Amino acid sequence: MTNQVIRTIEARHSKRSFLKKDVSVETVKKIIESASNAPSGKNSQPWKVAVLTGQTRNELSEEILKKFDENIYEKPDYQYNPQPIPPEYRERARQCGFSLFKLKGIDKDNKPQRKEHDRQNYLFFDAPLLMIFYINNVAEKGNFLDTGFFMQNIMLGLLSEGISSCPQFSVASYPDTIRKVLNIADDQAIVSALACGYADDSKINTFIPPRLPVDDYTTFYQ
Ligand SMILES: Cc1cc2nc3c(=O)[nH]c(=O)nc-3n(C[C@H](O)[C@H](O)[C@H](O)COP(=O)(O)O)c2cc1C
């Protein structure tokens, strides 16, 4: 299959180093509008998105870093993975982390290096534009699912315009700071951030974690 949609789906991977080149907010607005064609239960469209550039983007980064650098953490608005994490998820997550460290020449037992690696998340990997996805905090799993479809549409729409991205739960793990800086009401839950920009040609951006063979997770019935 070689059509453009499939090519874009296959080309989307998370990028973690960006050029100092602004992203057009007008273009982003059009992509968000297209992305809103995502399906949602009874067309409920539960998602909300904040688009940050310039001073606000920098302020959020600085406010989170003030805490991160002091080893102060906030409680995310929802738990991303079950605890304990099922062994098969854990193994893939470990592999993903270690492969990233290897590519960056980080020794996995070197805590300062690992902290610096994590810190890059709060610089949004130098991406000039950050999105924050949020929803009403009474949301259930279905509403989160809908928000994920919307996010994926945005990532694909961005890429169709040459703009790369990286979803960031790490950033969403500072929900109180996000709400404070963006003046978002307390009854809103922070779902994820998305760093957006033009990817540079750093080694880190060659990272594509392997996918399972389709038959490992697909059952065909007749
Ligand atoms: C909701 C969500 C949150 C994520 N949070 C982070 C993050 O905080 N930092 C990061 O470097 N990557 C993050 N990722 C990227 C994943 O590591 C990445 O999607 C996965 O390894 C698959 O790689 P690919 O996106 O390059 O195909 C996140 C992905 C998702 C879907």
The ligand as a Gaussian input file, in Angstrom:
#p B3LYP/6-31G(d) Opt

LIG

0 1
 C        0.335000       9.709000      25.529000
 C        1.803000       9.556000      25.235000
 C        2.717000      10.151000      26.090000
 C        4.089000      10.103000      25.789000
 N        4.970000      10.748000      26.607000
 C        6.275000      10.840000      26.252000
 C        7.167000      11.635000      27.007000
 O        6.806000      12.225000      28.034000
 N        8.448000      11.732000      26.586000
 C        8.891000      11.096000      25.456000
 O       10.073000      11.242000      25.128000
 N        8.067000      10.326000      24.719000
 C        6.768000      10.197000      25.080000
 N        5.900000       9.462000      24.311000
 C        6.374000       8.865000      23.051000
 C        6.484000       7.345000      23.114000
 O        7.668000       6.989000      23.758000
 C        6.459000       6.840000      21.665000
 O        5.216000       7.143000      21.087000
 C        6.683000       5.336000      21.559000
 O        7.947000       4.979000      22.037000
 C        6.548000       4.887000      20.115000
 O        7.499000       5.561000      19.324000
 P        7.108000       6.502000      18.099000
 O        6.064000       7.500000      18.586000
 O        8.395000       7.184000      17.762000
 O        6.581000       5.653000      17.009000
 C        4.537000       9.421000      24.625000
 C        3.593000       8.787000      23.808000
 C        2.258000       8.849000      24.103000
 C        1.265000       8.185000      23.185000

